[in-house]
């Protein structure tokens, strides 16, 4: 039995993504375009495999095993475009399901169309309805991150300016309360002279 609570967190901003898919299919081109559009600086490594037919299971399992040999991969996307139930059978096999489940790298499944479900979807760390959706879930929009950084920077400047103004006001207030000791002594002398005269 697979433990639903075992799922690993998908990194917010992966530095290196592995795409396990057919190198000649439309899915790989869609994912590359989406990732490049969303965050152009992400390093992508394509692990080309057969995604249907004889030998597909073995190649997918081997690609998932090879992830361990490539340092720095933060997330893997296992994907293929839509197809018939027979076309998706490799992703329903026990060997692929176990390889996805035991992978040390967080894995996103984007197999078929929205209505397609495979066993690999259920054991992956995240299931998406399509390969394109998997690519979108893997990386944030760079423009949104830059805007957040800009907003945080502006907020930080505003808070720092307020803090400096407040501390400056406190300093001026304290400075005005402080009396020069020589003036204080002179005031006491005048008082004593006044008392003496009286």
C-alpha positions in Angstrom: 0.0 0.0 0.0 1.1 3.5 -0.7 1.2 6.1 2.1 -0.6 9.3 1.1 1.2 11.2 3.9 4.7 10.4 2.4 4.4 13.0 -0.3 7.3 15.5 -0.6 7.0 19.2 -1.0 7.6 20.6 -4.4 10.2 23.4 -4.2 8.9 26.9 -4.7 11.7 27.9 -7.0 13.6 24.9 -8.4 17.0 25.6 -9.9 17.1 22.4 -12.0 14.1 20.5 -13.5 14.1 17.0 -15.0 11.6 16.3 -17.7 10.9 12.6 -18.2 8.9 12.4 -21.4 9.2 11.6 -25.1 11.8 13.9 -26.7 9.8 14.1 -29.9 6.3 14.6 -28.6 4.4 17.9 -28.4 4.3 17.7 -24.6 8.1 18.3 -24.2 7.9 21.4 -26.5 4.9 22.8 -24.6 6.6 22.3 -21.2 9.9 23.9 -22.4 8.0 26.9 -23.8 6.0 27.4 -20.6 8.9 27.0 -18.3 11.0 29.4 -20.4 8.2 31.9 -20.5 7.5 31.7 -16.7 11.1 31.6 -15.5 13.9 31.7 -18.2 16.8 31.0 -15.8 15.7 27.5 -14.7 18.0 24.7 -15.8 16.1 22.0 -17.6 17.3 18.5 -18.4 15.3 16.2 -20.6 15.4 12.5 -20.0 14.0 11.1 -23.3 11.9 7.9 -22.9 9.3 6.0 -24.8 5.9 6.9 -23.3 3.9 4.1 -24.8 4.4 0.7 -26.3 6.8 -2.1 -25.5 9.8 -1.1 -23.4 8.2 2.2 -22.2 7.9 1.0 -18.6 11.5 0.0 -18.5 12.7 3.3 -19.9 10.6 5.4 -17.5 11.8 3.4 -14.5 15.4 3.7 -15.7 15.0 7.5 -16.2 13.6 7.8 -12.6 16.6 5.8 -11.3 19.1 7.9 -13.3 17.8 11.1 -11.5 20.0 10.1 -8.5 23.1 10.3 -10.6 22.4 13.9 -11.6 23.2 16.3 -8.8 21.1 19.4 -8.2 17.8 18.2 -9.7 15.1 19.8 -7.5 12.0 18.4 -9.2 11.1 15.9 -11.9 8.1 16.1 -14.2 6.8 12.8 -15.6 4.7 13.7 -18.6 3.0 12.7 -21.8 0.2 14.0 -23.9 -3.2 12.4 -24.1 -4.0 9.1 -25.6 -6.2 6.0 -25.2 -6.2 3.9 -22.1 -3.9 1.5 -23.9 -1.5 4.3 -24.7 -1.3 5.2 -21.0 -0.7 1.7 -19.8 3.0 2.2 -19.0 1.9 4.7 -16.3 -0.4 2.2 -14.8 2.3 -0.4 -14.3 3.5 -1.5 -10.9 7.2 -0.9 -11.7 6.5 2.7 -12.8 4.3 3.4 -9.8 7.0 2.0 -7.4 9.7 4.0 -9.2 7.7 7.3 -8.9 6.8 6.5 -5.3 10.4 5.7 -4.2 12.1 8.5 -6.1 14.1 10.7 -3.8 13.3 13.7 -6.0 9.8 15.3 -5.7 7.8 14.2 -8.8 5.0 16.0 -10.6 2.8 13.9 -12.9 1.3 15.5 -16.0 -0.1 12.6 -18.0 -2.8 12.8 -20.6 -5.7 15.2 -20.5 -7.8 16.4 -17.6 -10.0 13.3 -17.5 -7.1 10.8 -17.7 -5.9 9.2 -14.4 -3.1 6.7 -14.0 -1.7 4.9 -11.0 1.5 7.1 -11.4 -0.7 10.1 -10.7 -1.8 8.7 -7.4 1.7 8.0 -6.1 3.4 11.2 -7.4 4.0 14.1 -5.1 1.7 16.2 -7.2 -0.8 15.4 -10.0 -1.7 17.9 -12.7 -4.2 17.4 -15.4 -1.8 18.0 -18.4 1.9 18.4 -19.1 1.4 22.1 -19.6 -0.2 22.4 -16.1 2.8 20.4 -14.7 5.2 22.9 -16.2 3.2 25.8 -14.7 3.1 24.2 -11.3 6.8 23.5 -11.3 8.0 27.2 -11.6 6.5 30.5 -10.5 6.2 33.5 -12.8 9.4 35.5 -12.6 7.6 38.8 -13.2 5.4 38.1 -10.1 8.5 37.4 -8.0 10.2 40.5 -9.2 7.1 42.5 -8.3 6.9 41.0 -4.9 10.6 41.8 -4.3 9.9 45.4 -5.5 6.9 45.7 -3.1 8.9 44.3 -0.2 11.8 46.6 -0.9 9.5 49.7 -1.1 7.8 48.6 2.2 11.2 48.1 3.8 12.3 51.6 2.7 9.1 53.1 4.0 9.4 51.4 7.4 13.1 52.3 7.7 12.4 55.9 6.9 9.6 56.0 9.5 11.9 54.4 12.1 14.7 56.9 11.4 12.2 59.8 11.6 10.8 58.5 14.9 14.3 58.0 16.4 15.3 61.4 15.2 12.3 63.0 16.8 13.1 61.2 20.1 16.7 62.3 19.9 15.7 65.9 19.4 13.2 65.7 22.2 15.8 64.3 24.6 18.4 66.8 23.4 16.0 69.7 24.2 15.4 68.3 27.7 19.1 68.1 28.5 20.6 71.2 30.1 24.2 72.2 29.8 25.7 71.5 33.3 27.5 74.9 33.2 24.2 76.7 32.7 22.6 74.6 35.5 25.5 75.5 37.9 25.1 79.2 36.9 21.4 79.0 37.6 22.1 77.6 41.0 24.6 80.3 41.7 22.1 83.0 40.9 19.5 81.3 43.1 22.0 81.1 46.0 22.9 84.8 45.5 19.2 85.6 45.5 18.7 83.7 48.7 21.7 85.3 50.3 20.5 88.7 49.4 17.1 88.0 50.9 
